[in-house]
């Protein structure tokens, strides 16, 4: 249809005029398939497809939808961002045809503030949820430091690793994806290749105090809120969410449907886990987060968290009992030589002590630390364990060799035991004289032996013991602001003049096929510019043939003389 071609022609010109960053944002927001776009007209056509328009309209609030119908430029902000309107409040016919007439009679009732008495109960429940979720993220980070989790192709975590992480966090299996989402949003874990790993930014996480931990998670939740959802939630910072929030969302986004409700559901789910809400009502900390920011929210939540302790009881059975939540920095240090058994209990073993030694601690370091935090001194069985583990540490050594690694020991029985260990078959160890060879690198072999409780140490090329860390994913770089599609469109012609001629020819070709009347600006021999209302009929040999309706004659114009074209008004 001529009208459709006219819209596509005008939209393509507007897209071409946008700055790169704004164009890239529009392409990303409209989820354009880059492989289907070769030029500006392909992009305009993709944006004007029925499915693309339907998805984009679902993101507009009631005010913007009304502005699309009335073509009110003062309220078309988001419509411009999505390419549903352009220029001087121009709305493509394909868009205008599907914008509904809205009825305001179904507006939800006015918000009712939550009573102060209910707020106290809400805050207590919210603090319990926040504390539990914050602790779960701590356990997740530590568990992934010990052993990365295998990732599914779609981004989740395999069932065996999900069960392992659920046990480590003390949560139901179904809660694992949500906790991973919260940790990923805060930049603490990331999917890299085929595994989920802690990031470099997670290194300090276990030593932060509880309020700092929670504030970081809550800030990440707030910062990642899309603008439309932020507006909806901020308006209800002091009122009930739940079904009433759903009603408000349905009214504010008339075409949002399940897409908008699903988006809201993800953020409200995480809000409940983080104690931003409790029983569908914002807590005092959640209210502060939505209205004044993470600092005030963190201060409020800190006052609701239980106090921490800085001493423990060391038992003769090698267990460690804290009379409350252990101070985070002490908890992080204790976990180097002990495994967590429960909310306030730990257990020390030969394997856990060996792990601490592998991290660079000495027997003296461990004894000093335990003496500082223990209310009961160091029991004799524990002192013996520390001494024995330190004497045995490093009797098994791993070093790099070629593309793989080798394992050596002065005790051949140790090598035989390692070779026969069914839990280590994945390393592909083979006997090579007085050593074992593996195709895996040193770090993989070292951590596999350490987890299997062998007194292993890593050594460098000179045979010196050195500390190695588990692999951590680097902090992800900031996303590129200019997509590859934008670059391809901008670089479609190396020569600017050639690009301009190709752009002109493409517009004329579209006008010829759609029989669109154009306003053609032509440079005359004397240098002045002349506008003609023309209906192009053919383009060949660098010349345009077109019907001048006003003069009722056919004109032939060289492309080099045409300065600009636009749809006739």
C-alpha positions as CSV (number, residue, x, y, z in Angstrom):
1,X,0.0,0.0,0.0
2,X,1.2,3.5,-0.8
3,X,0.6,4.6,2.8
4,X,2.6,1.8,4.2
5,X,5.5,2.6,1.8
6,X,5.3,6.2,2.7
7,X,5.6,5.3,6.4
8,X,8.5,3.0,5.7
9,X,10.3,5.7,3.7
10,X,9.8,8.3,6.4
11,X,10.7,5.9,9.2
12,X,13.9,4.7,7.5
13,X,15.0,8.4,7.1
14,X,14.4,9.1,10.8
15,X,16.2,6.0,11.9
16,X,19.2,7.0,9.7
17,X,19.3,10.4,11.5
18,X,19.5,9.0,15.0
19,X,22.7,9.0,17.0
20,X,24.4,5.6,17.3
21,X,23.6,5.0,21.0
22,X,20.0,5.9,20.6
23,X,19.6,3.7,17.5
24,X,21.3,0.8,19.3
25,X,19.0,1.2,22.3
26,X,15.9,1.2,20.0
27,X,17.1,-2.0,18.1
28,X,17.8,-3.7,21.5
29,X,14.4,-2.7,22.9
30,X,12.5,-3.9,19.9
31,X,14.5,-7.1,19.8
32,X,15.3,-6.8,16.1
33,X,16.9,-9.9,14.6
34,X,20.1,-8.6,13.2
35,X,20.5,-11.3,10.6
36,X,17.3,-10.1,8.8
37,X,18.4,-6.5,8.4
38,X,20.8,-5.4,5.6
39,X,19.9,-1.7,5.2
40,X,17.7,1.1,6.7
41,X,14.6,0.0,4.9
42,X,14.9,-3.6,6.2
43,X,15.1,-2.1,9.7
44,X,12.1,0.1,9.1
45,X,10.2,-2.9,7.7
46,X,11.1,-5.0,10.7
47,X,9.8,-2.3,13.1
48,X,6.6,-2.0,11.2
49,X,5.8,-5.7,11.2
50,X,2.5,-6.6,13.0
51,X,4.2,-8.8,15.6
52,X,6.9,-6.3,16.4
53,X,4.3,-3.5,16.8
54,X,2.2,-5.7,19.1
55,X,5.1,-6.5,21.4
56,X,6.2,-2.8,21.5
57,X,2.7,-1.6,22.3
58,X,2.6,-4.0,25.3
59,X,5.4,-1.9,26.9
60,X,3.5,1.4,26.7
61,X,1.5,2.8,29.6
62,X,-2.0,4.2,29.3
63,X,-0.8,7.8,29.0
64,X,1.6,7.0,26.1
65,X,-1.0,4.9,24.3
66,X,-3.5,7.8,24.5
67,X,-0.8,10.1,23.1
68,X,-0.3,7.8,20.2
69,X,-4.0,8.1,19.3
70,X,-4.0,11.9,19.7
71,X,-0.5,12.3,18.4
72,X,0.3,14.5,21.4
73,X,4.1,15.1,21.2
74,X,4.3,16.0,24.9
75,X,3.5,12.4,26.0
76,X,5.2,10.3,23.3
77,X,8.5,9.9,25.0
78,X,8.6,6.1,25.2
79,X,6.9,5.8,21.9
80,X,9.8,7.7,20.3
81,X,12.3,5.5,22.2
82,X,10.6,2.4,20.7
83,X,10.2,3.8,17.2
84,X,6.4,3.8,17.3
85,X,6.4,7.5,16.7
86,X,9.0,9.7,15.0
87,X,9.7,13.1,13.7
88,X,7.1,15.7,14.5
89,X,4.7,13.3,16.3
90,X,4.3,11.2,13.2
91,X,2.7,7.8,13.9
92,X,3.0,5.1,11.2
93,X,-0.4,3.9,9.9
94,X,0.5,0.4,10.9
95,X,0.8,1.6,14.5
96,X,-2.2,3.9,14.6
97,X,-4.4,1.1,13.2
98,X,-3.9,-1.1,16.3
99,X,-3.8,1.4,19.1
100,X,-7.0,0.9,21.1
101,X,-9.5,3.4,22.4
102,X,-9.1,3.4,26.2
103,X,-11.8,3.5,28.8
104,X,-10.8,5.1,32.0
105,X,-13.8,3.9,34.0
106,X,-12.0,0.8,35.3
107,X,-9.3,2.8,37.2
108,X,-8.3,0.9,40.5
109,X,-9.4,2.3,43.8
110,X,-7.1,4.8,45.6
111,X,-4.2,3.4,47.5
112,X,-4.7,2.6,51.2
113,X,-1.6,3.0,53.4
114,X,-0.5,0.0,55.6
115,X,-1.4,0.5,59.3
116,X,1.5,1.2,61.6
117,X,0.6,-1.9,63.7
118,X,0.8,-4.1,60.6
119,X,4.1,-2.5,59.6
120,X,5.8,-3.8,62.7
121,X,4.8,-7.4,61.9
122,X,5.8,-6.9,58.3
123,X,9.3,-5.6,59.3
124,X,9.9,-8.6,61.5
125,X,9.0,-11.1,58.8
126,X,10.9,-9.1,56.2
127,X,14.1,-9.1,58.3
128,X,13.9,-12.9,58.7
129,X,13.5,-13.3,54.9
130,X,16.3,-10.8,54.2
131,X,18.7,-12.5,56.7
132,X,17.9,-16.0,55.3
133,X,18.4,-14.9,51.6
134,X,21.6,-12.9,52.4
135,X,23.0,-16.0,54.1
136,X,22.0,-18.2,51.2
137,X,23.9,-16.0,48.8
138,X,27.0,-16.3,51.1
139,X,26.7,-20.1,50.9
140,X,26.2,-20.0,47.2
141,X,29.3,-17.9,46.6
142,X,31.4,-20.2,48.9
143,X,30.0,-23.4,47.3
144,X,30.8,-22.1,43.8
145,X,34.4,-21.2,45.0
146,X,34.8,-24.8,46.1
147,X,33.3,-26.3,43.0
148,X,31.8,-24.5,40.0
149,X,28.3,-25.6,38.9
150,X,27.6,-27.0,35.5
151,X,25.3,-24.8,33.4
152,X,22.5,-25.8,31.2
153,X,22.4,-24.5,27.7
154,X,19.5,-22.2,28.5
155,X,21.4,-20.7,31.4
156,X,20.1,-22.7,34.4
157,X,22.1,-25.2,36.6
158,X,22.1,-28.9,36.2
159,X,20.0,-30.9,38.6
160,X,22.9,-32.6,40.5
161,X,24.6,-29.2,41.1
162,X,21.2,-27.6,42.0
163,X,20.7,-30.2,44.7
164,X,24.3,-29.6,46.0
165,X,23.7,-25.9,46.1
166,X,20.3,-26.2,47.7
167,X,21.9,-28.4,50.5
168,X,24.7,-25.8,51.0
169,X,22.2,-23.0,51.2
170,X,19.7,-24.9,53.4
171,X,16.9,-24.0,51.0
172,X,14.4,-26.0,49.0
173,X,15.5,-27.0,45.5
174,X,12.9,-24.8,43.9
175,X,14.5,-21.7,45.5
176,X,17.9,-22.2,43.8
177,X,17.2,-20.3,40.5
178,X,15.9,-17.3,42.4
179,X,18.9,-17.1,44.7
180,X,21.2,-17.5,41.6
181,X,19.3,-14.6,39.9
182,X,19.7,-12.4,42.9
183,X,23.5,-13.2,43.1
184,X,24.0,-12.7,39.4
185,X,22.2,-9.4,39.5
186,X,24.5,-8.2,42.2
187,X,27.6,-9.2,40.1
188,X,28.6,-12.0,42.5
189,X,28.2,-15.0,40.2
190,X,28.2,-15.4,36.4
191,X,27.7,-18.0,33.8
192,X,30.9,-18.4,31.9
193,X,31.2,-21.1,29.2
194,X,29.7,-24.3,30.6
195,X,29.9,-23.3,34.3
196,X,28.5,-20.9,36.9
197,X,31.4,-19.3,38.8
198,X,31.9,-16.6,41.4
199,X,33.2,-13.4,40.1
200,X,36.3,-11.5,41.2
201,X,33.9,-9.0,42.9
202,X,32.7,-11.9,45.1
203,X,36.1,-12.2,46.8
204,X,35.2,-9.7,49.5
205,X,31.6,-10.7,49.8
206,X,31.9,-13.2,52.7
207,X,33.8,-10.7,54.9
208,X,31.2,-7.8,54.6
209,X,28.9,-7.4,57.5
210,X,25.3,-8.5,57.2
211,X,23.9,-5.0,56.6
212,X,26.5,-4.4,53.8
213,X,25.7,-7.7,52.2
214,X,22.0,-7.1,52.2
215,X,22.3,-3.5,51.0
216,X,24.4,-4.7,48.0
217,X,21.7,-7.2,47.0
218,X,18.9,-4.7,47.5
219,X,20.7,-2.0,45.6
220,X,21.3,-4.4,42.7
221,X,17.5,-5.2,42.7
222,X,16.6,-1.5,42.7
223,X,19.2,-0.5,40.1
224,X,18.0,-3.2,37.7
225,X,14.4,-2.3,37.9
226,X,13.1,-1.2,34.4
227,X,11.7,2.3,34.5
228,X,8.2,1.2,33.9
229,X,8.2,-1.3,36.8
230,X,10.0,1.2,39.0
231,X,7.2,3.7,38.6
232,X,4.6,1.1,39.4
233,X,6.3,-0.1,42.5
234,X,7.4,3.3,43.8
235,X,3.8,4.4,43.7
236,X,2.9,1.5,46.0
237,X,5.9,1.9,48.3
238,X,3.6,2.2,51.3
239,X,0.6,0.2,50.2
240,X,-0.3,-3.5,49.6
241,X,1.0,-5.3,46.5
242,X,-0.3,-8.7,45.6
243,X,-3.6,-8.8,43.7
244,X,-4.0,-5.1,44.0
245,X,-0.6,-4.6,42.3
246,X,-1.7,-6.9,39.5
247,X,-4.9,-4.8,39.0
248,X,-2.8,-1.6,39.0
249,X,-0.4,-3.1,36.4
250,X,-3.2,-4.2,34.2
251,X,-4.8,-0.8,34.2
252,X,-1.5,1.2,33.7
253,X,-0.4,-1.1,30.9
254,X,-3.6,-2.1,29.0
255,X,-1.8,-4.1,26.4
256,X,0.8,-5.5,28.7
257,X,-1.0,-8.7,29.5
258,X,1.0,-11.8,30.6
259,X,4.2,-10.2,29.4
260,X,4.0,-7.3,31.9
261,X,2.6,-9.5,34.7
262,X,5.5,-12.0,34.3
263,X,8.1,-9.2,34.5
264,X,6.5,-7.9,37.6
265,X,6.3,-11.4,39.1
266,X,10.1,-11.8,38.9
267,X,10.9,-8.6,40.7
268,X,8.2,-9.1,43.3
269,X,9.4,-12.6,43.9
270,X,12.9,-11.4,44.6
271,X,11.5,-8.5,46.7
272,X,9.9,-11.0,49.0
273,X,13.1,-13.1,49.3
274,X,15.1,-10.0,50.1
275,X,12.7,-8.6,52.7
276,X,11.8,-5.6,50.6
277,X,8.3,-6.9,51.1
278,X,6.6,-9.4,53.4
279,X,3.2,-10.9,52.8
280,X,2.8,-8.6,49.7
281,X,3.4,-5.4,51.8
282,X,6.6,-3.3,51.5
283,X,8.7,-3.3,54.7
284,X,10.1,-0.1,56.2
285,X,13.4,-0.9,54.5
286,X,11.7,-1.7,51.2
287,X,9.8,1.6,51.4
288,X,13.1,3.4,52.0
289,X,14.7,1.6,49.1
290,X,12.0,2.6,46.7
291,X,11.8,6.2,47.8
292,X,15.2,7.3,49.2
293,X,17.7,4.7,48.1
294,X,19.9,1.8,49.4
295,X,21.8,3.7,52.1
296,X,18.7,4.5,54.1
297,X,17.2,1.1,53.4
298,X,20.4,-0.6,54.7
299,X,20.4,1.4,57.9
300,X,16.9,0.4,58.6
301,X,17.5,-3.3,57.8
302,X,20.7,-3.3,59.9
303,X,18.8,-2.4,63.0
304,X,16.4,-5.4,62.4
305,X,19.2,-8.0,61.9
306,X,20.3,-10.2,64.9
307,X,23.5,-9.2,66.7
308,X,26.7,-11.1,65.9
309,X,29.2,-12.8,68.2
310,X,33.0,-12.9,68.0
311,X,33.8,-16.1,69.9
312,X,33.2,-19.8,69.5
313,X,33.4,-23.1,71.5
314,X,35.9,-25.6,70.2
315,X,34.8,-29.2,71.0
316,X,36.8,-32.4,71.5
317,X,35.0,-34.0,68.6
318,X,36.4,-31.3,66.3
319,X,33.2,-29.4,66.0
320,X,32.9,-25.7,66.5
321,X,29.9,-24.0,67.9
322,X,29.1,-20.3,67.8
323,X,26.6,-19.0,70.4
324,X,24.9,-17.0,67.6
325,X,25.7,-15.6,64.2
326,X,29.4,-15.4,64.0
327,X,30.8,-12.0,62.9
328,X,31.2,-12.2,59.1
329,X,35.0,-11.6,58.9
330,X,35.6,-14.4,61.6
331,X,33.1,-16.7,59.8
332,X,35.1,-16.2,56.6
333,X,38.4,-17.0,58.3
334,X,36.9,-20.0,60.1
335,X,35.6,-21.5,56.9
336,X,39.1,-21.7,55.6
337,X,39.8,-24.6,58.0
338,X,36.3,-25.8,58.8
339,X,33.2,-26.9,56.9
340,X,29.8,-25.4,57.9
341,X,27.6,-28.0,59.6
342,X,24.6,-25.8,60.4
343,X,23.6,-22.2,61.0
344,X,26.1,-21.8,63.8
345,X,28.1,-25.0,63.7
346,X,31.3,-26.0,61.9
347,X,33.4,-29.1,61.7
348,X,37.2,-29.3,61.3
349,X,38.7,-32.3,59.5
350,X,42.0,-33.3,58.0
351,X,40.7,-32.3,54.6
352,X,39.6,-28.9,55.7
353,X,42.9,-28.2,57.5
354,X,44.7,-29.2,54.3
355,X,42.5,-26.7,52.4
356,X,43.6,-23.9,54.8
357,X,47.3,-24.9,54.3
358,X,46.8,-24.8,50.5
359,X,45.5,-21.3,50.9
360,X,48.8,-20.3,52.4
361,X,48.1,-20.6,56.1
362,X,50.6,-22.2,58.4
363,X,50.1,-24.4,61.5
364,X,51.0,-21.4,63.6
365,X,48.5,-19.1,61.8
366,X,45.7,-21.6,62.4
367,X,46.6,-22.0,66.1
368,X,46.8,-18.3,66.7
369,X,43.4,-17.6,65.1
370,X,41.7,-20.4,67.0
371,X,43.2,-19.2,70.3
372,X,41.8,-15.7,69.6
373,X,38.2,-16.8,68.9
374,X,37.9,-19.8,71.2
375,X,36.2,-19.6,74.6
376,X,37.5,-23.1,75.5
377,X,41.1,-23.0,74.3
378,X,42.3,-25.6,71.7
379,X,41.3,-29.2,72.6
380,X,44.1,-31.8,72.4
381,X,42.5,-33.7,69.5
382,X,42.4,-30.5,67.5
383,X,45.9,-29.5,68.3
384,X,47.1,-33.0,67.2
385,X,45.1,-32.8,64.0
386,X,46.7,-29.4,63.1
387,X,50.2,-30.7,63.8
388,X,49.6,-34.0,61.9
389,X,48.1,-32.2,58.9
390,X,50.9,-29.7,58.7
391,X,53.5,-32.4,58.8
392,X,51.8,-34.3,56.0
393,X,51.0,-31.3,53.9
394,X,52.8,-31.2,50.6
395,X,53.7,-35.0,50.5
396,X,51.7,-34.9,47.3
397,X,52.8,-32.3,44.8
398,X,51.2,-31.1,41.5
399,X,53.1,-29.1,38.9
400,X,52.4,-28.1,35.3
401,X,53.9,-30.3,32.6
402,X,53.5,-29.5,28.9
403,X,49.8,-29.0,28.1
404,X,48.8,-30.9,31.2
405,X,50.2,-31.6,34.7
406,X,52.0,-34.3,36.8
407,X,51.5,-35.6,40.3
408,X,54.5,-36.6,42.4
409,X,55.0,-38.0,45.9
410,X,57.8,-39.3,48.0
411,X,55.3,-41.9,49.2
412,X,54.6,-44.3,46.4
413,X,51.6,-45.7,48.3
414,X,50.0,-42.3,48.0
415,X,50.4,-42.3,44.2
416,X,48.9,-45.8,44.0
417,X,45.9,-44.7,46.1
418,X,45.4,-41.7,43.9
419,X,45.6,-43.9,40.7
420,X,43.1,-46.3,42.1
421,X,40.6,-43.7,43.4
422,X,37.4,-44.0,41.5
423,X,36.5,-40.5,42.3
424,X,39.4,-39.2,40.3
425,X,38.9,-41.1,37.1
426,X,37.9,-37.9,35.4
427,X,41.4,-36.6,35.6
428,X,42.6,-39.3,33.2
429,X,45.7,-40.1,35.4
430,X,48.2,-42.5,34.0
431,X,51.5,-43.8,35.5
432,X,54.6,-42.3,34.0
433,X,57.7,-43.6,35.9
434,X,57.6,-42.2,39.4
435,X,54.9,-39.7,38.6
436,X,51.3,-39.6,37.4
437,X,50.4,-37.7,34.2
438,X,47.1,-35.9,33.4
439,X,45.9,-34.0,30.4
440,X,44.2,-31.5,32.7
441,X,45.9,-28.4,33.9
442,X,47.5,-28.0,37.3
443,X,44.7,-26.1,38.9
444,X,42.1,-28.7,38.0
445,X,44.2,-31.6,39.3
446,X,45.1,-29.8,42.4
447,X,41.6,-28.9,43.5
448,X,40.3,-32.4,42.6
449,X,43.0,-34.0,44.9
450,X,42.3,-31.4,47.6
451,X,38.6,-32.1,47.6
452,X,39.4,-35.9,47.7
453,X,41.3,-35.1,51.0
454,X,44.9,-35.8,49.8
455,X,47.6,-33.7,51.4
456,X,48.4,-32.0,48.1
457,X,50.3,-28.8,47.4
458,X,50.9,-26.9,44.1
459,X,54.4,-26.1,43.1
460,X,55.9,-23.8,40.5
461,X,58.5,-24.8,37.8
462,X,61.3,-24.5,40.4
463,X,59.5,-26.9,42.8
464,X,58.5,-24.2,45.3
465,X,55.1,-24.5,47.0
466,X,52.7,-21.7,45.9
467,X,49.2,-20.8,46.7
468,X,46.7,-21.0,43.9
469,X,43.1,-19.8,43.9
470,X,40.1,-21.4,42.3
471,X,39.2,-19.8,39.0
472,X,37.1,-16.6,39.3
473,X,35.3,-15.0,36.5
474,X,36.4,-11.5,35.8
475,X,33.9,-8.7,36.2
476,X,31.9,-8.6,33.0
477,X,32.8,-5.5,30.9
478,X,30.2,-2.9,30.3
479,X,27.9,-3.8,27.4
480,X,28.8,-2.2,24.1
481,X,26.6,0.9,23.5
482,X,26.7,0.4,19.7
483,X,25.4,-2.9,18.3
484,X,27.0,-4.7,15.4
485,X,23.9,-4.0,13.4
486,X,24.4,-0.2,13.8
487,X,28.0,-0.6,12.8
488,X,27.0,-2.6,9.7
489,X,24.4,0.0,8.7
490,X,26.8,2.9,9.2
491,X,29.6,1.1,7.3
492,X,27.5,-0.3,4.5
493,X,29.4,2.0,2.1
494,X,33.0,3.2,2.7
495,X,32.5,6.3,0.6
496,X,30.1,8.8,1.9
497,X,29.1,10.0,-1.6
498,X,28.4,6.5,-2.7
499,X,26.4,5.9,0.4
500,X,24.3,9.0,-0.2
501,X,23.6,7.9,-3.9
502,X,22.7,4.4,-2.7
503,X,20.4,5.8,0.0
504,X,18.7,8.1,-2.6
505,X,18.3,5.2,-5.1
506,X,16.8,3.0,-2.4
507,X,14.2,5.6,-1.5
508,X,13.3,6.2,-5.1
509,X,13.0,2.5,-5.8
510,X,10.6,2.1,-2.9
511,X,8.6,5.1,-4.1
512,X,8.4,3.6,-7.7
513,X,7.1,0.2,-6.4
514,X,4.6,1.9,-4.1
515,X,3.6,4.6,-6.6
516,X,4.3,7.2,-3.9
517,X,4.3,10.9,-4.8
518,X,7.4,12.6,-3.6
519,X,8.6,16.1,-3.0
520,X,11.9,16.1,-4.9
521,X,14.4,19.0,-4.3
522,X,16.5,19.6,-7.3
523,X,19.6,21.9,-7.7
524,X,19.0,24.1,-10.8
525,X,21.9,25.2,-13.2
526,X,21.9,28.7,-11.5
527,X,22.4,27.1,-8.1
528,X,18.9,27.7,-6.7
529,X,16.9,24.8,-5.3
530,X,13.5,23.9,-6.8
531,X,10.9,21.5,-5.3
532,X,8.8,19.3,-7.6
533,X,5.9,17.1,-6.7
534,X,6.7,13.9,-8.7
535,X,5.5,10.4,-9.0
536,X,8.7,8.4,-10.0
537,X,8.2,5.8,-12.7
538,X,11.7,4.4,-13.4
539,X,15.3,4.7,-12.4
540,X,18.1,3.7,-14.8
541,X,21.5,5.0,-15.9
542,X,21.8,7.4,-13.1
543,X,18.6,9.3,-14.2
544,X,15.1,9.4,-12.7
545,X,12.0,9.5,-14.8
546,X,8.9,10.8,-13.0
547,X,5.5,12.3,-13.7
548,X,5.1,15.9,-12.7
549,X,1.4,16.0,-11.7
550,X,1.2,19.8,-11.3
551,X,2.6,20.5,-14.8
552,X,1.2,17.3,-16.3
553,X,4.5,16.4,-18.0
554,X,7.2,13.7,-17.6
555,X,10.5,14.9,-16.3
556,X,13.9,13.2,-16.5
557,X,16.4,14.3,-13.8
558,X,20.0,13.2,-13.2
559,X,20.4,11.8,-9.7
560,X,23.4,14.0,-9.2
561,X,21.0,17.0,-9.2
562,X,18.6,15.7,-6.6
563,X,19.4,17.1,-3.2
564,X,16.7,15.6,-1.1
565,X,13.4,13.7,-1.3
566,X,10.5,13.2,1.1
567,X,7.0,11.9,0.9
568,X,4.6,14.6,-0.5
569,X,2.3,16.2,2.0
